[in-house]
Amino acid sequence: SIDQKLMRHAIVNLVNNAFKYSSGKKSPEVVLTKTDNSIIFEVVDYGIGIPKHDHRKLFSAFFRSSNVATIPGSGLGLMVVDYVVKKHNGTVSFTSSENQGSIFKITIPFN
């Protein structure tokens, strides 16, 4: 079973980030996939992307990527997403290239 309130918070955070960091670019996309044993939620954006040297710290509290200085934020959103997903025995992963965009993927297993 999924805590709908928590999971909604995590997903809304990823979608809001996709729009916030893609201003003036192609609109983000949301993809939902169900497999035999999991639900996969992906947020794809074509925004500023995340510099490779920032990838390892991305889910840390108060960490903000080095290329977001003019965009407001607290540095807590992705940490909360990670926490919520782990509470559901899931995983959160991402791929990103600076100036090309990012894909954030939440996978939640079920029986």
N, C-alpha and C positions, 0 to 999 in steps of 0.2 A: 504494500500500500504506500501511496505517496502523500506526503504532507503538502497539500495543494497550495497553501499559503506560502510556505517556504520555497517550493519549486517555482511558483509564479514570480516570486521576488527575484530568484536567480535568473530566470529567463528574461524577465523585463530588464534586468540590469544589462545583460548581454545585448539585447535589442537596442536599448537606449545608447549604450556605448557605440554600437555600430553606426547609428545615426549621428551621434556627437562627433565621432572621428572621421566621418565621411562627408562633411558639409561641402556642398558644391560638386560632389562626385555622383556616380551612378548609385541609385538606391540600394541599400542592403537587401539581402534575401534571407528568408527563413525556410529551412528544410526539416521536415519531421518524417522519420522513418521508423517503422516497426519491424523488428526481426522476430524470429522464433523465441528469443529469450531476452530481448532488450528493446528499449525505446531510445532512439538517437535523435537529438535535437541539434541542428547546426545553424549558426548565424554567420553569414558570409557578407563581408563588406569590402568595398573598393577604395577605402580611405587611405589615411596616412601610414598605416602599418606600424609595426613595432621593430625598432632596430635590434639586430641579432644580439648585441651585447646586453640588452635588457631582458631577454627571454627568461633567463633563469630566476629572476627576481619578481616576475610579473604577478604572482599570487601572494606576495608578501604584504603585510600590513603597511599602509601609508606609502607604498612604492608607486611612483608615477614614472612612466617612460620618459626618456630624455628628450623626446620630440613633441611633448605636449604642453610646453611651458605656457602658452597663451590660452589653453583650453581648460576651463575650470573642472575641478574634481578633487576628491578626498584621498584617493589611493586605497580605498577600502572595498570597493565594489567587487573586484575579482577575488579578493580574499573571502568575501561572503559567499560568492558563487561556489568556490572550491569547498568551503565548509558545508554548504547545503547539499552539494552533490555527494560528498563523502558520507554524510548522514544517511543517504539513500543507497549506500554501497556502490556508488557509481564513480565514474571518472570524468574529468574535464581536461580537454587537451586543446591545443591550438597550433596553427601554422600561420606564419606572418612574414611578409617581406615589406621592408620600408618603402613607402610611396606606392605600394601596390595593393595593400589591404590585408585582411586577416580572416581566418575561419576559426571560430570557436565551436567546439563539439562537446556536448554533454551526452554521456551514455549511461542509462539507468537500466540495470538488469531486473528481470522479473522471472518468476517460475510459472 
